[in-house]
């Protein structure tokens, strides 16, 4: 039945999308003071208008750029720039003779729902635990893979842990569309998530995700990351410090739920790449968690240094896939970047110049982060900690490496027909091309942080626009966010459950012309070779490293454009007249079917209180008008809505606050 529903939705969307395809933009929205750009398929300059979604009233008129051609989609397009439109609202772009664009919002914190969902995805991908309806809504499921008896594979056998030896290695995140857990890909994924917290703590301190650990005393983002760190630390052999490459079944499972996949799971050989990824991540974890859990911080640093010792004693143990293992390899023959990354993180955390001496400062090429090339992560961390480094490091060199690489990306963005840094070279369209676009933005955000040059932030945001709809496929590539989103991703839980909608907040891999899965694609062009189908594991799979980049970029852009907002689930007491706008947690929460939302105004103000589902779709307007100073209440009746997580947002003049609530029926 689910496949028939998906087929119906696909046909319906395809018919609608053809009408919408000529105007492409970020289907979620834009910031009042940020760049706002749409791409229009046209071989000549056109006049365009921005209209209010409901009334059709014209609020902006402009002329497009001259036409330009993007070779990787073989399209001639013009750019419609309406950046001066600053009034909050829901709009469409309109061009005479074409169907209007998908609707989009202009508001502060417009990407907050995306940033929250990008992190919540990891909760949905947890191993070794049941997902309760209170936290998972319709995506609740039984526990899968307790991983209490993991078997040592012959490739990993030692005297202390011979072949067949078993040990416990629970928790962690399922890596991608499959149910296995890989240290190498957990390296960049876990790091990028921790970097988001290190770089934007004010933002993530306030972001509550409605996970079981909410209210633990540390930010929810760190609680979620800890689930994976707790697994990673079990993958280090306590007898020598080496780290197993992966925990896996011998073959990929079928399209089943986690609790239905019961094949034996193994740890497979130790590798230098896995051990160095582990060392780098644990060094970062040591400093990030120190304020919250000093004991774990010390344990993580000890594990990092033990792994560093093993790697230096075994500097070239390349992962070789055993003959009886057929799951993902994450193989890497060039380990210089892993050594540099681990050395840099240990140097930052310990202040020991011996680690700096092990770092190859002479490498002038920064490049873009990926699981197989992690040297950029070293430069990112060094740039963030410039003021804390010893005299051994040269801050000018570190800054120069970042700004030089970001400057090239900015130039590509400025000259691009689609106004993005992504897609200027054919190799940009590789497996996981959307992560390439997002990791461009990770580098661009570093340059903005170092220089406060707004053009870097514009370029970073533009690649996020690409992900959310301004691309040659017309899709927003994040499940649940936008008007045309992936409905059949290569993600076993989403495919095997009884929900029509996939788990929200997942960024799919994106277009490239490799087509290794032999599916029937609508195009062979690199920028258009994408298929929303389970079949297409080469373009429609999801992965923890790709979502980590989405987490960093959506949160970082939202923070710099709008600042931090309160999304805590903790109920705050209502006092006498406040000195500022204050939106309280709904009560009760979870609720069924009604709940009360309290808020306070310091003075008479124009107020708008709205409710959105997890996809960003508005489901209710509770208040829209002028209200006096003091305490106010609004009742939300969700009788006609499905169980799940909802966001409610109050806008008072130009101030915005957002919170989450959970409907459980």
C-alpha positions in Angstrom: 0.0 0.0 0.0 2.8 2.4 0.9 4.4 2.0 -2.5 1.1 2.8 -4.2 0.7 5.9 -2.2 4.2 7.0 -3.0 3.6 6.3 -6.7 0.4 8.4 -6.6 2.3 11.2 -4.8 5.1 11.0 -7.3 2.7 11.3 -10.3 0.8 14.1 -8.7 4.0 16.0 -7.8 5.5 15.4 -11.2 2.5 17.0 -12.9 2.6 19.9 -10.5 6.4 20.3 -10.7 6.4 20.7 -14.4 4.3 23.8 -13.9 6.6 25.1 -11.2 9.9 24.1 -12.8 10.7 27.3 -14.7 11.3 29.3 -11.5 13.6 27.8 -8.9 14.4 29.1 -5.5 14.8 28.2 -1.8 11.4 26.6 -1.1 11.8 27.3 2.7 12.6 30.9 2.6 14.9 33.9 3.2 16.0 36.3 5.9 14.7 39.9 5.9 18.3 41.3 5.6 19.8 38.4 3.5 20.3 37.8 -0.1 17.2 36.6 -2.0 17.6 35.1 -5.4 15.5 33.0 -7.8 16.7 31.3 -11.0 14.4 31.6 -14.0 14.7 29.4 -17.1 14.8 32.0 -19.9 17.0 32.9 -22.9 16.4 36.6 -22.4 16.2 39.0 -19.6 12.7 39.2 -18.0 10.6 41.4 -15.8 9.5 39.7 -12.6 7.4 40.4 -9.5 7.2 39.1 -6.0 3.6 38.6 -4.9 1.9 37.8 -1.6 1.0 34.2 -1.6 -2.7 34.5 -0.5 -3.7 37.9 -1.8 -1.6 38.1 -5.0 -0.7 41.7 -4.2 2.6 42.7 -5.8 5.2 43.7 -3.2 8.3 43.9 -5.4 9.1 44.4 -9.1 12.4 44.0 -10.8 14.4 43.1 -13.9 16.5 40.0 -14.1 20.1 39.7 -15.1 21.2 38.9 -18.7 21.0 35.2 -19.6 23.8 32.8 -18.9 24.3 29.1 -19.5 25.1 26.3 -16.9 26.9 23.7 -18.9 26.2 20.9 -16.3 22.5 21.2 -16.8 22.6 22.6 -20.3 20.1 25.4 -19.3 20.0 29.0 -20.1 18.9 31.0 -17.1 18.5 34.5 -15.7 18.9 35.6 -12.0 16.0 37.4 -10.3 17.4 39.3 -7.3 14.9 40.7 -4.8 17.2 41.0 -1.8 15.7 44.4 -0.8 12.4 42.8 0.1 12.6 42.8 3.9 9.0 42.6 5.0 8.1 39.2 6.7 5.5 37.2 4.9 4.8 34.3 2.5 5.4 35.1 -1.1 5.9 33.7 -4.7 7.9 34.9 -7.6 5.8 35.7 -10.7 6.9 36.1 -14.3 4.4 36.7 -17.1 3.8 33.6 -19.2 5.2 31.3 -16.5 3.6 29.6 -13.5 4.4 31.2 -10.2 7.2 29.8 -8.1 6.7 27.6 -5.1 5.7 29.7 -2.0 8.5 30.8 0.4 8.7 32.7 3.6 10.7 35.8 4.5 11.3 35.9 8.3 13.9 35.8 11.0 15.1 32.3 11.9 13.5 31.0 8.7 15.9 28.0 8.7 15.5 27.1 12.3 13.0 24.2 11.6 15.6 22.8 9.1 18.4 23.1 11.6 16.4 21.4 14.3 15.2 18.6 12.0 18.8 18.1 10.7 19.9 17.2 14.2 16.7 15.3 15.2 17.5 13.0 12.2 20.3 11.4 14.3 17.8 10.5 17.0 15.7 8.7 14.4 18.9 6.9 13.3 20.0 5.7 16.8 20.9 2.0 17.2 20.3 0.0 20.3 17.2 1.8 21.6 13.5 1.9 21.0 12.1 5.2 19.6 9.1 6.1 21.8 6.1 7.9 20.3 6.6 10.7 22.8 9.8 11.6 21.0 9.5 10.0 17.6 5.8 10.6 16.8 4.7 8.5 13.8 8.3 7.3 13.3 8.3 5.4 16.6 9.8 1.9 16.3 11.0 -1.0 18.5 14.7 -1.3 19.5 17.0 -2.6 16.8 20.6 -3.9 17.2 21.3 -4.1 20.9 24.9 -4.9 19.8 25.7 -6.6 23.1 27.5 -9.5 21.5 29.7 -8.3 18.7 31.9 -10.9 17.1 35.6 -10.3 16.4 36.1 -11.1 12.7 39.2 -13.0 11.7 40.7 -9.8 10.1 40.6 -8.2 13.6 41.8 -11.1 15.7 44.6 -10.7 18.2 45.9 -12.9 21.0 43.8 -11.0 23.6 40.7 -10.9 21.3 40.9 -13.9 19.0 38.5 -14.7 16.2 35.0 -15.3 17.6 35.6 -13.3 20.8 32.5 -11.2 21.6 32.1 -7.9 23.4 29.5 -5.2 23.8 29.4 -2.2 21.4 26.0 -0.6 21.7 24.6 2.8 20.7 25.9 4.8 17.8 24.1 6.0 14.7 23.2 3.9 11.7 25.5 5.2 9.0 23.4 5.8 6.0 20.6 3.9 4.3 22.0 0.7 6.0 22.2 -0.4 9.6 26.0 -0.6 10.0 28.3 1.7 11.9 31.6 2.9 10.5 34.3 4.7 12.4 35.8 6.6 9.4 32.4 8.2 8.5 31.6 8.8 12.1 34.8 10.8 12.2 33.8 13.7 10.0 30.1 13.4 11.1 30.7 13.6 14.8 33.4 16.3 14.4 31.1 18.5 12.3 28.3 18.3 14.8 30.7 19.2 17.7 32.1 22.0 15.6 28.6 23.4 15.2 28.4 23.5 19.0 31.9 24.9 19.5 31.3 27.7 16.9 27.6 28.6 17.7 27.1 27.6 21.4 24.5 30.4 22.0 22.4 28.9 19.2 22.6 25.3 20.3 22.3 26.0 24.0 18.7 27.1 23.3 17.8 24.4 20.8 15.8 21.6 22.4 14.8 18.7 20.2 12.4 16.7 22.3 14.7 13.7 22.8 14.8 11.5 25.9 17.8 13.4 27.3 16.2 16.8 27.0 16.6 18.6 30.3 19.7 16.7 31.2 21.6 19.9 32.0 23.6 19.9 28.8 22.5 21.0 25.3 20.4 18.5 23.3 22.9 18.7 20.5 25.6 17.4 22.8 23.3 14.8 24.2 22.7 13.5 20.7 26.4 13.5 19.8 27.2 11.6 23.0 25.1 8.7 21.8 27.6 8.2 19.0 30.7 9.0 21.1 29.6 6.3 23.6 29.6 3.8 20.8 32.9 5.0 19.2 34.8 4.6 22.4 33.9 0.9 22.6 35.5 0.4 19.2 39.0 1.0 20.6 40.8 -2.2 21.6 41.8 -1.6 25.3 44.8 -3.9 24.8 46.7 -1.8 22.3 44.8 1.4 21.4 44.0 0.5 17.8 40.4 1.1 16.5 38.3 -1.3 14.5 37.3 0.0 11.1 33.6 -0.8 11.3 30.9 -2.8 13.0 28.8 -4.6 10.4 26.9 -7.5 9.2 28.5 -9.5 6.4 25.9 -8.3 3.9 23.5 -5.4 3.7 20.1 -6.2 5.1 16.9 -6.0 3.0 14.2 -3.3 3.2 13.3 -4.1 6.8 13.0 -2.2 10.1 16.0 -2.3 12.4 14.4 -4.8 14.8 13.8 -7.2 11.9 17.5 -7.3 10.9 18.9 -10.1 13.0 22.1 -11.2 11.2 25.3 -11.5 13.3 27.4 -8.3 13.5 31.2 -8.2 13.5 34.0 -5.8 14.1 36.4 -5.9 11.1 40.1 -5.1 11.1 41.8 -2.2 12.8 43.0 0.5 10.4 45.2 3.6 10.7 42.5 5.7 9.1 39.9 4.6 11.6 42.3 5.0 14.5 43.3 8.6 13.5 39.7 9.6 12.9 39.0 8.3 16.4 41.9 10.2 17.9 40.8 13.5 16.3 37.2 13.1 17.4 38.0 12.1 21.0 40.4 15.1 21.3 37.6 17.4 20.2 35.1 15.7 22.6 37.5 16.1 25.5 37.4 19.9 25.2 33.7 20.2 24.2 32.4 18.1 27.0 34.8 19.3 29.7 32.3 21.8 31.2 29.5 19.2 31.4 31.3 15.9 32.2 34.9 16.3 33.3 35.2 12.5 33.8 34.2 11.7 30.3 36.4 14.6 29.0 39.5 12.9 30.7 38.5 9.5 29.4 38.2 10.9 25.8 41.6 12.5 25.9 43.2 9.4 27.2 41.6 7.4 24.4 42.7 9.9 21.8 46.4 9.8 22.9 46.3 6.0 23.1 45.0 5.9 19.5 47.6 8.4 18.4 50.3 6.1 19.8 48.9 3.1 18.0 48.7 5.0 14.7 52.3 6.2 14.9 53.4 2.6 15.6 51.2 1.4 12.7 51.3 4.3 10.2 50.2 2.5 7.1 47.6 -0.2 8.0 45.3 0.3 5.0 41.8 -1.2 5.3 41.4 -4.2 3.0 37.9 -5.6 2.6 37.8 -9.2 3.7 36.4 -11.7 1.1 33.3 -12.5 3.2 32.3 -8.8 4.0 30.2 -7.0 1.4 29.2 -3.8 3.2 30.7 -0.3 2.8 34.4 0.0 2.8 35.3 3.6 3.5 38.8 2.7 2.3 41.5 5.3 2.1 45.1 4.9 0.8 46.3 8.4 1.6 46.7 9.0 5.4 48.6 12.2 5.5 45.4 14.3 6.0 44.3 12.0 8.9 47.6 12.4 10.6 47.4 16.2 10.3 43.9 16.3 11.5 44.5 14.2 14.6 47.7 16.1 15.4 45.9 19.5 15.1 43.1 18.5 17.4 45.4 17.0 20.0 47.6 20.1 19.8 44.6 22.4 20.4 43.2 20.3 23.3 46.5 19.7 25.1 48.7 22.7 24.1 51.6 20.3 23.6 53.9 21.6 20.8 54.9 18.0 20.0 51.6 17.6 18.3 52.1 20.8 16.4 55.4 19.5 15.2 53.6 16.5 13.8 51.3 18.7 11.8 52.4 19.5 8.2 51.9 23.3 8.1 53.5 23.5 4.6 50.4 22.0 2.9 49.0 25.0 1.1 45.9 23.4 -0.4 43.0 23.4 2.1 40.3 21.8 -0.1 36.8 20.7 1.0 35.9 18.4 3.9 34.9 14.8 3.1 35.3 11.5 4.9 38.3 10.6 2.7 39.9 14.1 3.0 39.9 15.6 6.5 42.8 18.0 6.4 40.3 21.0 6.1 38.9 20.0 9.5 42.4 20.7 11.0 42.5 24.2 9.5 38.9 24.9 10.6 39.7 24.0 14.2 42.9 25.9 14.2 41.1 29.0 12.9 38.5 28.8 15.6 41.1 28.5 18.4 43.5 31.1 17.1 43.6 33.0 20.3 44.4 29.9 22.4 47.3 28.5 20.3 50.9 28.4 21.5 53.6 30.5 19.8 54.5 27.5 17.7 51.5 28.2 15.4 51.4 31.1 13.0 47.9 32.7 13.1 48.5 34.6 9.8 49.2 31.3 7.9 46.1 29.7 9.4 43.8 32.6 8.5 45.4 32.9 5.1 44.7 29.2 4.3 41.0 29.6 5.0 40.4 32.9 3.3 42.3 31.9 0.2 40.2 28.7 -0.3 37.0 30.6 0.6 38.0 33.4 -1.8 38.1 31.0 -4.7 34.7 29.6 -3.7 33.3 33.2 -3.5 34.6 33.9 -7.0 32.9 30.8 -8.3 29.6 31.8 -6.6 29.8 35.3 -8.1 30.4 34.0 -11.7 28.0 31.1 -11.6 24.8 31.0 -13.7 23.0 29.6 -10.7 24.8 31.9 -8.3 26.4 29.0 -6.3 30.0 27.9 -5.8 28.8 24.3 -6.3 29.0 22.9 -9.9 31.9 24.9 -11.4 33.7 21.6 -12.1 32.4 18.3 -13.3 33.9 16.5 -10.3 31.7 18.5 -8.0 28.9 16.2 -9.1 30.2 13.1 -7.3 28.4 10.6 -5.0 27.0 12.8 -2.3 27.2 16.0 -4.4 24.9 17.8 -2.0 27.5 17.4 0.7 30.0 19.0 -1.6 27.8 22.1 -1.8 27.2 22.1 2.0 30.9 21.7 2.8 31.7 24.6 0.5 29.5 26.6 2.8 31.3 25.2 5.9 34.5 26.7 4.5 32.8 30.0 3.5 31.4 30.4 7.0 34.9 30.1 8.4 36.0 32.9 6.3 33.1 35.0 7.4 33.8 34.3 11.0 37.5 35.4 10.5 36.8 38.5 8.5 33.1 39.4 9.0 33.0 40.1 5.3 29.3 39.7 4.4 30.0 38.3 0.9 31.3 35.1 2.4 28.0 34.6 4.3 26.0 35.4 1.1 27.9 32.7 -0.7 27.4 30.2 2.1 23.7 30.9 2.2 23.5 30.5 -1.5 24.6 26.9 -1.4 21.9 26.3 1.2 19.5 27.8 -1.2 20.7 25.3 -3.8 20.0 22.4 -1.4 16.5 23.7 -0.6 15.3 24.1 -4.2 17.4 26.5 -6.3 18.9 23.7 -8.4 18.4 22.1 -11.8 16.1 19.3 -10.5 13.6 21.6 -8.9 13.7 19.5 -5.6 14.4 20.7 -2.1 16.7 17.9 -1.2 15.8 17.8 2.5 12.9 15.5 3.4 9.9 17.4 4.7 11.2 20.9 4.0 9.9 22.6 0.9 7.1 22.0 -1.6 8.8 19.3 -3.6 10.9 17.0 -1.5 12.2 13.5 -1.6 9.5 11.0 -0.7 11.3 7.7 -1.3 14.9 8.0 -0.1 17.2 5.1 0.2 16.7 4.8 4.0 15.6 1.5 5.3 13.5 2.8 8.2 11.6 5.2 6.0 11.1 2.6 3.3 10.0 -0.2 5.6 7.7 1.6 8.1 4.0 2.3 7.5 4.4 6.1 7.1 3.9 7.7 3.7 6.3 10.5 4.7 10.0 9.6 5.3 11.8 10.6 8.4 12.1 14.5 8.1 15.3 16.5 8.1 17.4 14.1 5.9 19.5 15.5 3.0 19.8 13.1 0.2 23.0 12.6 -1.8 22.0 14.7 -4.8 22.6 14.6 -8.6 25.6 13.1 -10.4 25.9 11.1 -13.6 27.5 8.0 -12.3 24.2 6.2 -12.0 25.9 3.1 -10.5 22.6 1.6 -9.5 21.3 1.2 -13.0 18.0 2.9 -12.3 16.0 4.8 -14.9 17.0 8.4 -14.6 15.3 11.4 -16.1 18.6 12.9 -17.4 22.2 12.0 -17.9 23.4 15.5 -17.3 25.5 15.8 -14.1 23.3 18.6 -12.5 20.0 16.9 -13.4 20.8 13.2 -12.9 18.7 12.6 -9.8 15.9 10.2 -9.1 13.6 10.2 -6.1 13.4 6.4 -5.7 14.6 3.8 -3.3 16.3 2.2 -6.3 18.7 5.2 -6.5 21.2 4.6 -3.8 23.7 6.7 -5.8 21.6 9.9 -5.7 18.8 9.4 -3.1 20.6 7.7 -0.2 21.1 9.6 3.1 24.2 9.5 5.3 25.3 10.9 8.7 28.2 12.9 7.2 25.9 14.7 4.8 23.5 15.6 7.5 26.3 16.8 9.7 27.1 19.4 7.0 23.5 20.4 6.8 23.3 20.8 10.6 26.4 23.0 10.6 25.3 25.2 7.6 21.6 25.6 8.4 22.4 26.4 12.0 25.3 28.6 11.3 23.5 30.7 8.6 20.5 30.9 10.9 22.6 32.1 13.8 24.4 34.8 11.8 21.3 36.0 10.1 19.0 36.0 13.0 20.7 35.1 16.3 19.8 32.4 18.8 16.2 31.7 19.7 14.6 29.9 22.6 13.3 26.4 21.6 13.5 24.8 25.0 11.0 22.3 26.2 11.5 23.4 29.8 8.5 25.2 31.2 9.3 28.7 32.5 7.3 30.4 35.2 5.1 33.3 34.2 5.9 36.4 36.3 4.6 39.9 36.4 4.9 42.2 33.5 8.2 41.2 31.7 10.8 43.5 30.3 10.9 41.6 27.0 8.8 39.3 24.8 8.6 35.8 26.4 7.1 32.7 24.8 6.5 29.9 27.3 6.4 26.2 26.8 2.9 24.9 26.0 1.1 23.0 28.7 0.5 20.1 28.8 3.3 18.8 26.6 3.0 16.2 25.2 -0.7 16.9 24.6 -3.9 15.4 23.0 -5.7 17.1 21.4 -5.5 20.6 23.0 -2.8 22.6 24.8 -2.3 26.1 26.1 0.4 28.5 24.9 1.3 31.4 27.2 3.3 34.4 26.2 4.1 37.8 27.6 4.4 41.3 26.0 6.3 44.2 27.6 4.1 46.7 25.7 1.2 46.9 23.2 2.4 45.2 20.1 1.4 43.6 16.8 1.4 39.9 17.5 1.3 36.8 15.2 1.3 33.3 16.8 1.6 30.5 14.3 1.9 26.7 14.4 3.9 24.6 11.9 4.3 20.9 11.3 7.8 19.4 11.1 7.9 20.0 7.4 7.5 23.7 7.9 3.9 23.8 6.6 1.7 26.2 8.5 -1.2 24.4 10.2 -2.7 27.2 12.3 -2.7 30.9 13.0 -3.7 31.4 16.6 -3.2 35.1 17.0 -2.8 37.9 14.4 -3.4 41.4 15.7 -2.6 44.0 18.2 -2.5 43.1 21.9 -1.8 45.0 25.1 1.1 44.6 27.4 0.9 41.7 29.9 0.3 37.9 29.9 -1.7 36.2 27.2 -2.9 32.7 26.4 -3.9 30.9 23.2 -5.4 27.5 22.9 -4.3 25.2 20.2 -6.7 22.4 19.1 -5.0 19.6 17.1 -8.0 17.4 16.8 -7.6 17.2 13.0 -3.8 16.7 13.0 -1.6 13.6 13.2 0.7 12.8 16.0 4.1 14.3 15.7 6.4 17.2 16.6 5.1 20.7 15.9 6.7 24.1 16.2 5.0 27.3 17.3 6.4 30.7 16.5 5.5 34.1 17.9 6.4 37.2 15.9 6.2 40.5 17.8 7.2 43.4 15.6 10.5 42.1 14.4 11.2 39.7 17.3 10.8 36.0 16.7 10.7 33.1 19.3 10.1 29.5 18.5 9.4 26.4 20.6 8.5 22.8 20.0 5.6 20.7 21.2 4.6 17.1 20.7 1.1 15.8 19.9 0.6 12.2 20.9 -2.7 10.5 20.0 
